[in-house]
Amino acid sequence: MNANTLKLEGVAKTFGVVRVLEAIDLDIRQGERHALIGPNGAGKSTLFNLISGAFAPTSGLIALNGTSIGGLVPHALNRAGLGRSFQITHVFDRLTVRENILLAVMGRFGKRWSLMRIGPVWAQIAEETDRLIAGANLAAQAGKRAADLAYSEQRAVEICMTVGTGASVILLDEPTAGMSREETRHIIEFIRRMTEGRTLVMVEHDMDVVFTLADRVSVLVNGRILVTGTPAEIRSDPRVREAYLGDGEH
Amino acid sequence: MSRIVLVLLGLVAAAALVALPAFGGLATLNLANKIMIAAVFALGFNLLWGQAGLPSFGHAAYYGVGTFATIYMMDAIDRGGAFPTPLLPLVGAGAGFLFGLVAGWFATVRSGVYFAMITVAIAELVSALAQKWEGLFGGEAGIRSIRTNWGPLDFQSTGSVYYLTLVWTLIVLLALYGLQRSPFGLVVRGIRERELRIRFLGYDAHRVKTVVFALSAAVSGLAGGLLAISDESASMVLFGGAGSAFVVLNTVIGGAGVFLGPVIGAALTTSFAYFGSSLSHFWPFYLGVVFVVTVLFAPEGIGGAILARWRRVRDGAGPLIGLGDLAGLAGAVLAMAGLVLLIELTGTICSEAYRAEIASLKGVWPPVRIFAISFAPLTPWPWLVGLVALIGGSRLALGAGRPILPRLFAGRPGPRADQTRPGESA
């Protein structure tokens, strides 16, 4: 009934006297890959933090699948179907790769207080964990501590965890930050594969990533959405060129 | 192969523990009881610190509450209550759990230093309360009760208390080991590693931390219950800062990152206090030195050092004990001897008794006897020998003296080369 998986209506955020975001309206459709771009200080991170529950909006409505999620605590948000990754890698350093991903999958299957691994659900959990590990090409690293992985592999673990919670809407905060071209290409391919059939919202600086991965793009300038459209539309929009892309070289 | 060795070691240890009353005297059994109680307390503390990453500096509160609750239950049994004596530690555990649930709910709202401060505040609160409320806590004298036999089981001898304590210690060990390896234990370690991530994976971190706190308090309370059974008394001294400090000390010395670390630490410091207190007035100072040296040179504790050494041998990276280790050990012994000489000399000539002796000898400084050797405190020799031994021994132990030794140790990994990364767990 509601095709908009994630809906923002008149969302505003003020820090003290500083108005960072004013009246953001945004409709994220089921299954699309939506990128948020904008110059530094446009409010991308704040918007991301509002959607992911780090702050509550000053005013306005944020709804996930028709229910308001504004101001929910992180674990409640996650259980409502929203998963997020972090710009600075948030993996469990001294746990193994497998344990990292297992934690995400366990929670999805409701095994948050288990003292034993008894019952058929644990076979499912193990299977799902293995599937994610294999999907991320981390099978050979599964027994290593996350801290001992290469940076790009840690990013892959991070994304596996976000996907592993079974979230229907996935927020990625600069998934390719700090990566080489080669690594970026891999991770984009990986994100595309892992988020198949899910809704994806990401903040990203790298225009190549945005234009190859996103179905739609919203450009944020000075706390407002300037325009939302397909990558082609955004690329050719004169207002965007002026406000953000500058001479088009990036 | 190594697994077989471990199992064999475990069996030998178990057999020795079971057979201890047959060949150990009363003093040995008492020491063993004290060690086991300290070990259970430290294991409970380490559930919170090592696993959840929450440093509580007020754990004496839960230990003491467990002791008092158990004493009151022993009293009730004495008056004809039907509670089985062997299950008494559960009373301490229950009291610790309930108190820990409330205290933990408040304390775990914060993490790190703030969490630690709240735990200290709660412990101080309880300590102040215990001092004021004589009716419940018995004031200076404390309260007493007695062990009652249960069915065919006699609990009057120290040996029977030993076995009861041993059984409960093993139960706690197994339960905590199981908890650590359980899915829930994984969530707890996840909180230690990155709480925010855990919350975004759908876990209610505050609730998990509250429960872990309560479980940790329950194990501490159980240790307190064992103390009540062993001593048949409880007093407000239990709530003092020393209890909270000792459990931290035990865990640090033994190693928080190793499951049996707190047990190793408890065994060492309890034995140290037991034997050291009869050898020297200054044993707490030496314990402090051991603590500081451990933190500086084996931050993973003795358990961590053993584990690292074992891994090194397993990986074929070095021998179990190399020549460098022997030199280091010799250096450490030498440094310790020098330190003991200096401390005992200083401590003795500063003591009231010694001043009185000087007065009675009309100003003549009598020789100071340390381990049956007489030293003249007014000559420079004892001080010089002590200093040289301390400095030379330290240099040797730290490896600084190695280059001046012949090529004997060339190419050997030094004692500092095998440290694990901080917090590496077993």
Interface residues (C-beta under 8 A of the other chain):
Chain A: S52 V73 P74 H75 L77 N78 R79 G83 R84 F86 H90 V91 F92 D93 R94 L95 E99 L102 L103 A104 M106 G107 R108 K111 R112 W113 S114 L115 M116 R117 M161 T165
Chain B: G178 L179 S182 P183 F184 L186 V187 R189 G190 E193 R194 L196 R197 I198 R199 F200 L201 G202 Y203 D204 A205 V208 G423 E424 S425
